[in-house]
Amino acid sequence: MSDIQVYNLDESEIDTVLADDIDFNGILEFKDSLLIKGSFKGNIKASGELYIDENANVEARIHSDIVSLKGHVTGDIFAETRVELFASASVDGDITAPDIIMESGCRFNGSCTMKSPSEVIGEDE
């Protein structure tokens, strides 16, 4: 069995950060990397990477290239490349991605489909 690691991220490498005092409702669309440290409710559609910090709370349907979670997400996650769940992560929703990495201690309540969202028939929004 190989040893798979989820790597910590240097915040200075992120293009946009929604700070921990931000409470945002709506639709987020972006191409580069985004870090959510506060609260978000709505829909996220991105071709870049989405990082959700440990104290963040997100209620959303998420479409992104890579989703890396340390905080809480309520909603379905669709990732074209990968979903990473750190030990502090909590997901209440379904995950569709070709690659899913889960650290021991994370919480995941939902179903998992190991395919690219573009491969899943009937995945239309």
C-alpha positions, 0 to 999 in steps of 0.5 A, a space after each residue: 500500500 502506498 503512502 498518500 499525503 495531502 499537502 498543506 498550502 502556502 496562502 501566499 500562493 493563492 490568487 484570491 482569499 475570502 477572509 474569515 470575516 466574510 459571509 458571502 451569498 451568491 454565485 462564485 465563478 473563477 479561473 484561478 485559485 480561491 481560498 475560502 476562510 469565512 462563510 459562503 452559501 450558493 453555487 461555485 463554478 470554477 476551472 481553477 482550484 478551490 481551497 476551503 480553510 479549517 474554520 470555513 463553512 460552505 453550503 454550495 453545489 461545487 464544480 471545480 478542477 481541484 477541491 481541497 477541504 479542511 473545513 465544512 461543506 454541505 452540498 455536492 462536489 464535482 471535481 474534474 481532477 481531484 478532491 482532497 479531504 484533510 483530517 479536519 474536513 467534514 462533507 455532507 453531500 455527494 462527491 464526483 471526481 476521478 481521484 479522492 484523497 481522504 486523511 484519517 479523521 475526516 468526516 464524509 456523509 454521502 456517496 462517491 462516484 469515481 469518474 470525472 463529472 464530464 463522464 457522468 451521464 445526467 450530471 447537468 445542473 
